Amino acid sequence: MNQAAVKIPKVEAIPPTGAHVPLIERYLERLPFEPGDPLVSLQEGSTPLLRAPVLSELVGATVRLKLEGANPTGSFKDRGMTCAVSAAVRDGAKAVICASTGNTAASAAAYAARAGITCAVIVPEGKIAQGKMAQTLVHGARVISLKGNFDQALTLVRELTDTHPIVLVNSVNEYRIEGQKTAAFEIHEGLDGGLEALCIPVGNAGNITSYWRGFREMGAAPKLFGFQAEGAAPLVEGRVIEHPETVASAIRIGNPVRWEDAMAAARDSRGAIRVVSDAEILAAYRLLASKEGMFCEPASAASVAGLLKYGADGAEQIVCVLTGRGLKDPETAIANNDGKVIQCVAERGPIEEAVLGDP
């Protein structure tokens, strides 16, 4: 597991502005870093905020999509991971660890590889999408498949980091929250402070916590509506879910580490945490792909499913956060798609019929 020595660049004294600038540099004054600190970056952040015309018409408001799948490893986790790994390197760490349903593992593995340090991840056996597993393995992480769920995995890694010099990079790590709050900065800046409601998936609850922190730091207070999957909705049911189940693997979590923070974010923003079914998530997932051209992972679609089901309390300027890219979970895409591949011989007539015929 030894890594070759890597020279880590330093944070610029004057953070540049605009797209394609690492978010630590862009928001240096608002993050717990100083000029001269090491910067472990893949140029994350500055993700698109895209108008969604079909959704806007369906809900009678202006809806935009925050495309966090445009981050380097394909999910919002990169925002927090650049900060968590940069801080770990600054403090002399040689290894990081996380429990994960997939996206955190992929992100931690990539940033650890960039930093030249060791990464270990513990994932629930049979519960991680293949796209995420592929990323984690190719970046060289040590992957441990646990005969248990995410919550058990997180308990174990917390115990390990209490007794070994390994940095935990799950969202219990404050640097993760600090990095992820920058998405709120970008939305606030992009809409000139005009956002009225944010819809967001909720799993381990670090992201809704981060957005609320970011908006508050910008002096903004949009309503935050978080959505959990029906089979993994501890915040809605008010109890730990021992065996969470949902097609949306990224939010298949029964005991969120940021439980109290998430509930406070919803309450203080005058929003709510609500539940959507797997059927509603998949319907939104297909709608986004077929009508908006946005291929996201199933958990991302929970934000849109929730908006379509509950509305946004009369808000006219709404953002739905799409937390991850669709290629993270190719199995679900193939299994839940009405399209088909048309087999055809290499002749003009059959090809013409296949192209021009009824779908």
C-alpha positions in Angstrom: 0.0 0.0 0.0 3.0 2.3 0.0 2.6 5.3 -2.3 5.2 7.2 -4.2 6.1 10.6 -2.8 3.8 13.3 -4.2 4.5 17.0 -4.1 1.4 18.7 -2.8 0.9 22.3 -4.1 0.3 25.1 -1.7 -2.9 27.2 -1.4 -2.6 30.4 -3.3 -2.4 33.5 -1.1 -5.1 35.3 -3.2 -7.8 32.8 -4.3 -8.7 33.2 -7.9 -12.4 33.5 -8.9 -14.5 31.8 -11.4 -14.9 28.3 -12.9 -12.2 25.6 -12.9 -10.6 26.9 -9.7 -10.3 24.5 -6.8 -12.9 25.4 -4.3 -10.4 25.8 -1.4 -8.7 28.5 -3.5 -11.9 30.1 -4.6 -13.3 30.3 -1.1 -10.1 30.4 1.0 -11.3 33.2 3.3 -14.4 31.2 4.2 -12.7 27.9 4.8 -10.4 26.7 7.6 -7.2 26.9 5.6 -4.3 29.4 5.3 -2.0 30.4 2.5 0.8 27.9 2.4 -1.3 24.9 3.4 -1.1 21.9 1.1 -3.9 21.6 -1.4 -5.1 18.2 -2.6 -7.4 19.0 -5.4 -8.9 17.7 -8.6 -10.4 21.1 -9.5 -13.7 20.3 -7.9 -16.6 22.7 -7.5 -18.0 25.3 -9.8 -20.7 22.8 -11.0 -23.4 23.9 -13.4 -26.8 25.3 -12.3 -29.1 24.3 -15.1 -32.6 25.5 -15.8 -35.1 22.6 -16.0 -37.9 23.7 -18.3 -40.0 20.5 -18.1 -39.9 20.4 -14.3 -40.5 24.1 -14.2 -43.7 23.7 -16.2 -44.8 20.7 -14.1 -44.6 22.6 -10.8 -45.4 26.1 -12.0 -42.2 27.6 -10.7 -38.6 28.2 -12.0 -36.7 25.0 -11.2 -32.9 24.6 -11.6 -30.7 21.6 -11.2 -27.4 21.8 -9.3 -25.3 19.2 -11.2 -23.0 17.8 -8.5 -22.2 14.8 -10.8 -20.0 17.2 -12.7 -17.4 17.0 -9.9 -14.3 15.0 -10.7 -15.3 11.6 -9.3 -19.0 12.2 -10.2 -20.5 13.2 -6.9 -20.8 16.0 -4.4 -18.5 14.1 -2.1 -15.5 15.7 -3.8 -16.3 19.1 -2.2 -15.8 17.8 1.2 -13.0 15.4 0.4 -10.7 18.0 -1.0 -10.9 19.7 2.4 -10.7 16.6 4.5 -7.7 15.1 2.7 -5.9 18.5 2.4 -6.3 18.9 6.2 -5.1 15.3 6.8 -2.0 15.9 4.7 -1.4 19.2 6.4 -1.6 17.5 9.8 0.9 14.7 8.7 -1.5 11.8 8.1 -0.4 8.9 6.1 -3.7 7.2 5.7 -7.5 7.9 5.6 -10.5 5.6 6.0 -14.2 5.7 5.6 -17.4 3.7 5.6 -19.4 4.1 2.5 -22.3 3.2 0.3 -20.1 4.0 -2.6 -19.6 7.7 -3.4 -17.5 8.5 -0.3 -15.3 5.5 -1.0 -14.7 6.6 -4.7 -14.0 10.2 -3.7 -11.7 9.2 -0.7 -9.8 6.8 -2.9 -9.2 9.4 -5.7 -8.1 12.1 -3.3 -5.8 9.8 -1.4 -4.3 8.7 -4.6 -3.7 12.3 -5.6 -2.1 13.0 -2.2 0.0 9.8 -2.3 -1.4 8.4 0.9 -3.1 5.2 1.8 -6.9 4.8 1.7 -9.0 2.0 3.2 -12.8 1.8 2.8 -15.4 -0.5 4.4 -18.5 -1.1 2.3 -21.7 -3.1 3.0 -21.4 -6.5 1.2 -23.6 -6.5 -2.0 -24.9 -3.0 -1.4 -22.5 -0.9 -3.4 -23.2 0.0 -7.1 -20.7 -1.4 -9.5 -19.7 2.0 -10.9 -18.7 3.2 -7.5 -16.9 -0.1 -6.7 -14.9 0.2 -9.9 -13.8 3.7 -9.1 -12.7 2.8 -5.6 -10.7 -0.2 -6.8 -9.0 1.5 -9.7 -7.8 4.3 -7.5 -6.0 1.8 -5.4 -7.9 1.8 -2.1 -8.0 -1.2 0.2 -11.6 -2.3 0.1 -13.1 -4.3 2.9 -16.6 -5.8 2.2 -18.5 -6.0 5.5 -21.2 -8.6 6.2 -23.4 -5.8 7.6 -24.9 -2.4 6.7 -23.5 1.1 6.4 -24.3 2.0 9.9 -22.3 -1.0 11.3 -19.4 -0.1 9.0 -19.3 3.5 10.3 -19.4 2.3 13.9 -16.4 0.1 13.2 -14.3 2.8 11.4 -15.0 5.2 14.2 -13.6 2.7 16.6 -10.5 2.1 14.5 -9.7 5.8 14.2 -10.0 6.2 17.9 -7.1 3.8 18.4 -5.0 4.1 15.3 -3.4 7.1 13.5 -5.8 7.1 10.6 -8.0 10.0 9.6 -11.7 9.4 9.3 -13.1 11.1 6.2 -16.9 10.4 6.6 -19.2 13.4 7.1 -18.5 13.3 10.9 -15.3 15.0 9.8 -15.9 18.8 10.1 -13.7 19.5 7.0 -16.2 17.5 4.9 -19.0 19.8 6.0 -16.9 22.9 5.4 -16.1 21.8 1.8 -19.6 20.9 1.0 -21.1 24.2 2.2 -19.4 25.8 -0.9 -22.2 24.5 -3.1 -24.6 26.8 -1.2 -22.2 29.7 -1.9 -22.3 28.9 -5.7 -26.1 28.8 -5.8 -26.4 32.0 -3.8 -24.0 33.8 -6.1 -25.5 32.3 -9.2 -29.0 33.4 -8.4 -28.0 36.7 -6.8 -29.4 35.6 -3.5 -32.8 34.9 -5.0 -33.2 31.2 -4.1 -36.4 30.5 -2.1 -36.3 26.7 -1.7 -33.7 23.9 -2.0 -34.7 20.2 -2.5 -32.0 17.7 -1.6 -31.7 13.9 -0.9 -30.9 12.9 2.7 -28.8 9.9 3.6 -26.1 10.4 6.2 -27.4 14.0 6.4 -24.1 15.7 6.0 -25.1 17.5 2.8 -28.3 19.2 4.0 -26.3 20.2 7.1 -23.6 21.7 4.8 -26.0 23.6 2.6 -27.7 25.2 5.6 -24.3 26.2 7.1 -23.3 27.8 3.7 -26.5 29.7 3.2 -26.4 31.1 6.8 -22.8 32.2 6.2 -24.0 34.1 3.1 -26.9 35.7 5.1 -29.5 33.7 3.2 -32.3 31.5 4.4 -34.1 29.5 1.7 -36.4 26.7 2.8 -34.6 23.4 2.8 -36.6 20.3 1.9 -34.8 17.0 2.5 -36.1 13.7 1.1 -35.4 10.2 2.4 -36.4 6.9 0.7 -39.3 5.1 2.2 -37.3 2.1 3.3 -34.5 4.2 4.8 -36.3 7.2 6.5 -35.1 7.4 10.1 -35.4 11.1 10.2 -39.1 10.9 9.1 -40.0 8.0 11.3 -38.0 9.3 14.3 -36.2 6.0 14.9 -33.1 4.2 13.8 -33.9 1.8 10.8 -32.0 -1.4 11.6 -32.1 -2.8 8.0 -32.6 0.1 5.6 -33.6 -0.8 2.0 -34.0 1.3 -1.1 -33.1 1.3 -4.8 -31.3 4.6 -4.0 -28.2 3.0 -2.6 -26.5 6.3 -1.8 -29.1 7.1 0.8 -29.6 3.6 2.1 -28.7 4.7 5.7 -30.6 3.9 8.8 -28.8 6.0 11.4 -27.5 9.3 10.0 -24.4 10.7 11.7 -25.7 14.2 11.2 -29.2 13.5 12.5 -29.6 16.4 14.8 -27.9 18.9 12.4 -30.2 17.9 9.6 -33.4 18.2 11.7 -32.2 21.6 12.8 -31.5 22.7 9.2 -35.0 21.7 8.1 -36.6 23.4 11.2 -34.6 26.6 11.2 -35.0 27.1 7.4 -38.8 26.6 7.8 -38.5 23.5 5.6 -39.1 19.8 6.2 -37.7 16.3 5.9 -40.1 14.1 4.0 -40.3 10.6 2.5 -40.6 9.4 -1.1 -41.1 5.8 -2.3 -38.7 3.9 -4.6 -41.4 4.0 -7.3 -41.5 7.8 -7.0 -37.7 8.0 -7.1 -37.5 5.9 -10.2 -40.2 7.8 -11.9 -38.3 11.1 -11.3 -35.1 9.3 -12.4 -36.6 8.4 -15.7 -38.2 11.9 -16.1 -34.9 13.6 -15.6 -33.2 11.4 -18.2 -35.9 11.4 -20.8 -37.2 15.0 -20.6 -34.3 17.0 -19.1 -31.4 15.1 -20.5 -30.0 14.6 -17.0 -28.7 11.1 -16.2 -28.3 11.0 -12.4 -28.0 8.2 -9.9 -31.2 7.2 -8.2 -30.5 8.9 -4.9 -30.2 12.2 -6.7 -33.7 11.8 -8.2 -35.1 11.8 -4.6 -34.9 15.6 -4.6 -37.0 15.8 -7.8 -39.4 13.1 -6.6 -40.0 15.1 -3.4 -40.6 18.3 -5.3 -43.1 16.6 -7.6 -44.9 14.9 -4.7 -45.0 17.7 -2.1 -44.3 21.0 -3.9 -42.0 23.6 -2.3 -44.4 25.6 -0.1 -45.2 28.1 -2.8 -41.6 28.9 -3.7 -41.0 30.4 -7.2 -37.2 30.0 -7.4 -36.3 26.4 -6.6 -33.1 24.3 -6.9 -33.0 20.5 -6.9 -29.6 19.1 -6.0 -28.6 16.1 -8.2 -25.9 14.7 -6.0 -24.3 12.1 -8.3 -23.8 11.0 -11.9 -25.9 8.2 -13.5 -23.0 6.1 -14.5 -22.3 5.5 -10.8 -25.1 2.9 -11.0 -25.4 1.3 -14.4 -27.3 -1.8 -13.1 -30.3 0.3 -12.0 -30.3 2.3 -15.2 -30.5 -0.9 -17.3 -33.0 -2.6 -15.0 -35.4 0.3 -14.9 -35.5 1.4 -18.5 -38.2 0.8 -21.1 -35.9 1.2 -24.0 -34.4 -1.8 -25.8 -31.5 -2.6 -28.2 -32.8 -3.5 -31.6 -30.9 -6.4 -33.2 -30.4 -5.9 -37.0 -28.5 -7.5 -39.8 -26.0 -5.4 -41.8 -28.4 -4.6 -44.7 -30.0 -1.3 -45.9 -33.6 -2.4 -45.7 -33.6 -3.8 -42.2 -31.5 -0.9 -40.9 -33.9 1.6 -42.5 -36.9 -0.2 -40.9 -35.2 -0.2 -37.5 -34.3 3.5 -37.7 -37.6 4.8 -39.0 -40.1 2.2 -37.7 -42.2 2.4 -34.5 -40.1 2.4 -31.3 
